[in-house]
């Protein structure tokens, strides 16, 4: 166990705490969460804008992007450990006064992200047709999905480099830098997609190509930022294969956790696919709205990873638990607010999302369950972030497996019933509730509290 942060000398160049702000205090949490909020909102906002652009091409292209988006999301989310593990590792080392060690871990994380991105890009291109057909897509929907997937494969290296870099910058308490890169990158993405879709009339291919260009540029910018910080701390930019393998092995439990969760989401998307092109298109727009609202709540969960990791690295168990309680309460209130906004503002945004009256009507009927689930999602995200920041990956993997075993059968029953699209969202709510039970049971105990760097 290391000494408390107040008794330990800080490493050269380690970020000093802001004047008058105590680590884990409401002010500190807000200082980390607000930039994270902007960064997290940027991605679903521009995904939503992209879906709205494709939606004006018709239900078939939008349904194809829905299928491809779910498969791509599953692949990328399998590698989200690149962000989560580097955030927790960097935060613990900064809490222990070793920022150079945090940056060294970040360099290895970026190299691992580049390798995994190239590998997944090749795999995605090769398995696109069978993957799309396994989702139940046929005809024009399948054609658009395969086209979108194969072009998007080229952007995966940039995506995973950016994922790893964002993680280490959050651990270093540099969330503002992440916000700036994400905001500019996704704004460029939206502009490129609009240009390629409507000016050059490239359709679904233009949407995918614009995203690839933006993702690759963001990865390059992040790599430059981390490289400059490495030079400042005299950290070598040469990746260490042994440390990359160790990082991959330590991230395996988080991969299991993510795969099990994405399996449930993919099963739900397959259930929506079986309902037809119009319900599937409405589900895609509804899921984009879900991500926009629910990931806004995840801003506090991102702060939780940094705060809890730093406090545990500094040996402050009691303050870590107190910070967790504060953040759970904030997320419950934020979830209620997000749900209310989704319901009240629907006359403003529904006409912008879909030109097809059938898609718009189906989406309207889905909004009530989407809104009601927001407080539940907020609590789940916070507890998940706390356990990630604590490095409790093995329990998260076990909890993910248990959640999937209970939730996937309910999702697979949907195509054989007369369930409307609201039935898909009800199963989604059951999935969240099961996750909450697993996470809350762990958070009440002390097994997740492990101190030191």
N, C-alpha and C positions, 0 to 999 in steps of 0.2 A: 504494500500500500504506500502511495506517495503522500507527502505532506500537503496540507491545505494550500491553496494557491496564494493566500495572503502571506504565508511563511516561506515561500519558495521564490528564488530569483527568476525573473523572466529571461528567456533567451533573447539574444540580440535580434532586433527586428520584429519580435512578437508584438501583436497589436495590443496596446494598453487599453484597459477598460475605459469607457467614456467617463468624464468627470461627473461624479454624483450618481452614476448608474451602477447598480449592483447586478452581477451576473445572476440570471434567473428571476430578476424582478420584473414587474409588469412593463416598465420602461424598456428593459433589455429585450424582453420577448417581442414587444412591439417594434423595436428597432430592427430586429431580425425578420419579423413576420411581414412587415409592410413591403419591403423590396421583394420578398418571396411571393407575396400576394400578386404584385405586378407581373412578376416573371411567370407565375403559374396561370394567371388569367390570360396572358398574351397568347399562349399556345392554343387553348380551346377557343379563344375568340377568333383567331385566324383560321382554325379548322372549321369553325362554324361559318365564317365568311366564305371559305373555300367550298363547303358543302352547299351554301346558298347559291354560289355561282354555278356549280355543277347542277344544282336543282333546277335552274332555269333552262337546262338542256333537256329536261324531261325525267320521268320516273325511272326509266331503264338505266341511263348513265349514273344517276344518283344511287340506285340500288347496287350497281356494279362497284362504285366507290365504297359503298357501305360494306360489302363483302371483303374487298381488298383492305379497307381500313381496319377491320376487325382482325384479319390475319397479320397485318403489319404491326398493329398494336400488341398482339400476342407475342410476336418475335422481339420487338423492342423492349417490352416490359419484362421479358425473361432476363434482360441484361440491365435492369434498373439497379441491380446490386452495385453496378459501377458508380452510381451516384450515392446510394445509401451507405455502402461500406466505406467509401472514401470520406463522406461527411462525418460518420461516426469516428473513423480512425483519425482524421485531421482534427476534429474537435477535441478528442481525448488528448492528443499530443500537444495541442495548443493549451489546453487546460493544465497540462503538466509542464508547460514552459518550453516546449520543443517545436517551434514553428518550422525549423529546417527539416525535421523528421516528417512533419505533415506534408511539406512540399515534395520531399523525396518520394513519399507514398503516392502523391498525386501524379508525378512523372510516370511512375510505373503503371498507374491506373490508366493514364492516357494511352500508353503503348498497348496495354491490354485491350482498351476500347477500339483502337485502330485495327488490331488483329482480328478481334471478334466481329467487327463491322464488315471487314472484307470477306471473312468466312460466311457470315450470314447473308451477305449480298449474293454470293455465288449460289448458296442453297436456295434462297428465295427465287432467283431467276429459274432454277431448275425445277422446283416443285410447285410453281405457280398454277399450272393447269390442274393437276390432281388435287391441290389444296382447295382451289375454288370449287371444283365439283364436289368435294367432300362436304362443303358448306351447303350444298343443295342448289347452287346456282346453275342455270342453263341458258342457252340462247344468247341474246344480246347482253343480258346481265353478266353471264360468265365471260363473254368476250371483253367487255369493259373492265371487269375485275382483273383478268389476266394481264391486259395491257397496262393497267395502273400499277400492278404489283411488279412487273418486270422493269418498268422504268424506275420505280421507286427504289428498287434494289441498289441502284448506284449511289443513293444517298445514305445508306446505312453506315458506312465508315464515319462520315461526318457526324451523324446522329450520336453514335456511341462515344466518339471523342468528346463531343459537347456534353454528353451525359456525365462522363467521368470528371471533366473539368469543372462543371457546375457543382458537383459534389465536393470537390476539394476546396473550391472557393467559399462555399457555404460553411464548411468546417473551419475555414480561416476567418469566418465572420465577415466575408466580403460579398454579402448578398446583393449590394447595390451594383457591383460589377456584373453579376449575373443578370440582373434586371435590364441593364443597358444593352447587353448583347442580345438578349432574347427579344426585347422590344423592337430593336432595329431589324433583327433577322426576320422576325415574323411579319413585320410591316413590309419588308422587301418581298417576302413570300407572297403576301396578298396582292401586291402590285404586279409581280411577275405572273401570277396565275390569271389575274384579270387581263393582262396584256396577251398572254398566250391563248387564253380561252376565247376571248372576244375579238381582239384585233387580228390575231393570226389564225383564228378559228381551228385550233388544234384539238378542241374538245377535251376529253378525259386525259389524253396524252399531255396536253398543255398544262393541266392541273398538276399532274405528277412531275413533269419536267421542272416547272417553277419551284416546286417544293424541294426537289433534289439540289437545284442550284443554291437555294437559300440555306439548306442544311449543311452543304459542303462548306460554304463561306463561314457559317457560324462555327463549325468545328475548327477551321483554320484560325479564326480570331481567338477562340478559347486557347488553342495550343500556344499562340504567341504570348498571351497573357500569363499562362503558367510558366512558359520558358523564361520570361523576364523575371518573374518572382524567384525561379530557381537560380538564375544568375546572381540575384541580389543576395541569396543565402549561400552562394558558392556550391550549389547542388548540381551534380552532373546530370546532363540531359540524356545520357546513354541508359536505355532501359536495362533492368536487371531481370533476366529470364526467371531466375529462381524466385524472386519476389513477385513477379507476375503470376507464376504458378501458385504461389502461396496465397496471393490475393484472390485468384480464381477459386481455389479450394475453400478459403474462408467465406467466399460469397455464395458457395453452393447452397447452403440453407435458405438464403434469400431468393435464389433462383427457384428452389422448390416452392417456397411461399408464393412467389409471383406466378409460377406456372399453374399452380392449383387454382389461384384466383382467376387467372385468365381463362382457364379451362371452363369455369362456370360462365364467364362472360361470353366466350365463344359458343357455348351450348345455348345460351339465351339468344344470341344472334342467329344461330341455326333455327331455333324455334320461330323467330320472327321471319326468317327466310321462307319457311314452310307456309306462312300465311299469305304470301304473294308479294309482288313487286311494290304495290302501293303501301301496304303495312310495313314492309321492310324499309322503304324510303322514309316513312314517318318515324320508324324506330331509329334510323341513323340520325335524323335531325334531333329527335328526342335525346338520344345518347350524347350528341354534341352539346345540347343544352345542359344535360346532366353533368358532363365533364366541366362545363363552364362554371356552373354553380358549385358543384362539390369540390372541385379543385381549388376554388377560392378559399374554402375551409381548410384545405391542405396546407395553406400558407403557415398556419400556426403549427401544423404537424412538422413542417420543415424546420421551423424555429425550434420545435421540441427536440429534434435530432441533435441540433447544435448545442442547445442549452443543456440537455441531459447528458450528452457525451462530455461536454466541458466540465460540468459539475462533478460527474463521476470520476473523470480524470483527475480532478482536484481533490477528491476524497470527500465531497459534500453530499452525502446520501440524503440527509434530511431535507436540504434545500431542493434536491432533485425531485423528491416526492411532492413537496409543496408546489413546485412549478408545474408538475403534472396536473395537480388538482385545479389550479388556476386555468390552465389551458383547456381542460375538458369543459369547464363551465363556459369559457369564451366560445368554444366551438358549438356547444348546444344553442347558445343565443344566436350565434352567426348563422347556424343552419336554419333556425326558425325565420330569420330575416331573409335569407336567400329564397326559401320556399315561398314566403309572402310576395316577394318581388316577382318571382316567376309567374304566379297566378295573376297578380294585379296588372302586370305589364304585357300580358299576352296579346291584347289588341294592337300593341305597337310593333311587336316583332314577328308575329305569325305571318302577316302578308309579305314580309321580307324574306322569309325562309323558303317558301315553296309557292310556285305558280300553280301547281296542280291542286284543284279544290279537294280531291279525294285525299291527297297527302296531308293537306292543311287540316282537314276535318279529323283525320285519324290522329294527327299530332295533338290537336286540341284536347281530345279525349284522354290523352296520356299524361297531360300536365298535372292533374291532381295527384296521382301517385308519385310522380317525380318530385313535386313540391313537398309532399308529406314526408318523404324519405330523407330530406336534407339534414335535419337535426341528428338522425341516426347515423348518417354518413359522417358528420362532423365528429361525433364521439369515437367512431371506429378509426378515423384517420389519426386523431390525436394519440390514442393508445398504441396504434401501430407505430407512429413516429417515435414515441417514448421508448418502446422496446427495440426499435432499430437503433436509436441513439445509444441505448445501453448495450448493444452488441448481442442481443438475445435472439440470434438468428435461428438456433435450433428449435426453440419453442415456436417461433413464427412459422417454421416449416411444418412442424407437427400440427399446429392450429390450422394452417392452410389446407393440409391434407384432410383433416377432420371436417372442415367447412365444405370442401369439395364433395366428399363422400355423402354429405347430407343434402347438398344443394343441387348437384348435377342430375340426380334422378328426377327431381321436380321439374327441371328445365327440359329434360328429354321427353317428359310426358306431354308437353305442350302441343307438338304437332298432331298427336292422336286425339286431341280434344277440340271442342268448338271455341276454345279460348280466344277472346279478342286480344288486341295489342295490350290492353291494360293487364291481362293475365301475365304477360311477360314481365311487366314491371312489378307485379305482386310477387313473383318468384324472385326477382331482384331484391325486393325488400326482405324476403326470407333469408336470402344469402347474407345480407348485411347484418341481420339480427343474430345469425349463428356466429358470424365473425366477432360481433360485439361480446357475446357470451364468453368465447374463448379468450379474448384479449383482456376483458375486465377481470376474469378469474386470475389471470397471471399478474395483472397490475396490483391487485389487492395484497399479494404476498411480497416476499423479499428476495425471491430467487433470482430476479432480474437485476438486482443491485450488486454490481461488481465494480470495485474501486480501482483506481490507478490507470496508467497509460497503456 
